[in-house]
Amino acid sequence: MYPQGRHPTPLQSGQPFKFSVLEICDRIKEEFQFLQAQYHSLKLECEKLASEKTEMQRHYVMYYEMSYGLNIEMHKQAEIVKRLSAICAQMVPFLTQEHQQQVLQAVDRAKQVTVGELNSL
């Protein structure tokens, strides 16, 4: 209930409530300065959080754009694979039996390539 670092002065029973105007003004001034210091520190923290938020939003947009670009690239590559497979399927019957076996084996091997193998290339 009370601000950090501040402790209310306990009143003893039967003690008269006597404060001079200067004491009250000094106490108000101290309280005001304390609240100003708190306000200043909270304002700095808020500004810091706002700049962090802006930075996080910038990163989010960057990652979103990268993700979108990768997704488009994946679709392009899938379309290329589909078209090349269709071309191979059309050309295989025109090859000799020996070449047909070699091409079919090469196509099967190409379908089994892993990401690790691609990265090692």
Residue pairs with C-beta under 8 A, 6 or more apart in sequence:
2 8
3 34
3 35
3 38
5 34
6 34
11 17
19 27
85 107
88 103
88 107
91 103
92 100
92 103
92 104
93 100
95 103
